[in-house]
């Protein structure tokens, strides 16, 4: 009987624990650098897929926007199918810390290869670098 009472008490406490956790995260004004970078990367990837290059650069910091304007991004992104074939889709993004910065990486999958899109973010979450790196190249049959 004591075991059953303990189980009921534990089950009764579960909803309160989740409610408390939700309240803490909802009331927390600071968003983690990872979450912000993930959000900016998702916006960037979505804008690239819809050919909205100005929107794709909206979260770039000032230095990156000057170094890599929307017109250059369009040129580079639209040149990928010439080398890799038709784009088939995008893989799931992953984030991590590289050199003290948050980086979100996502594979862009083409008919003849894979390009990894790397979105580097500064400590304040702004996109500070974007790299499109060939990670797998298949020869033509």
LINCOR-V687982 format. One record per residue. PSI is psi in degrees with one decimal (999 if undefined). Layout:
((PSI) (PSI))
This chain:
((-38.2) (-34.1) (-42.2) (-40.8) (-41.2) (-41.7) (-43.9) (-41.9) (-42.5) (-44.1) (-36.0) (-29.5) (-21.0) (-50.2) (-34.7) (-38.2) (-44.7) (-39.3) (-42.3) (-42.6) (-41.3) (-40.4) (-39.6) (-45.5) (-34.8) (-32.8) (-9.5) (117.1) (-25.8) (130.7) (139.0) (152.9) (-37.1) (-45.7) (-40.9) (-42.9) (-40.9) (-42.9) (-45.7) (-39.5) (-42.5) (-41.6) (-45.3) (-49.0) (-42.3) (-41.1) (-38.9) (-43.5) (-28.4) (11.2) (34.9) (78.8) (-32.1) (-41.3) (-34.8) (-29.7) (5.1) (-27.7) (7.3) (143.8) (170.3) (-44.6) (-43.7) (-39.2) (-37.3) (-39.2) (-30.0) (72.4) (167.1) (-38.4) (-39.8) (-40.8) (-44.0) (-47.5) (-48.9) (-44.4) (-41.1) (-13.8) (-17.3) (-44.3) (-26.7) (-33.7) (-32.9) (-3.3) (-173.2) (139.5) (129.3) (-24.8) (-177.2) (135.3) (175.0) (131.4) (150.5) (145.7) (156.1) (-177.6) (128.9) (117.2) (33.4) (5.0) (151.2) (134.8) (131.4) (126.3) (136.3) (134.1) (133.6) (118.0) (122.1) (170.2) (-37.7) (28.4) (177.4) (136.3) (132.0) (123.6) (121.0) (123.1) (112.0) (135.1) (146.5) (176.5) (-29.3) (2.4) (-7.8) (148.4) (116.8) (-12.4) (148.0) (128.6) (136.4) (104.7) (125.8) (124.5) (-16.6) (124.4) (123.2) (139.9) (154.7) (140.4) (999))
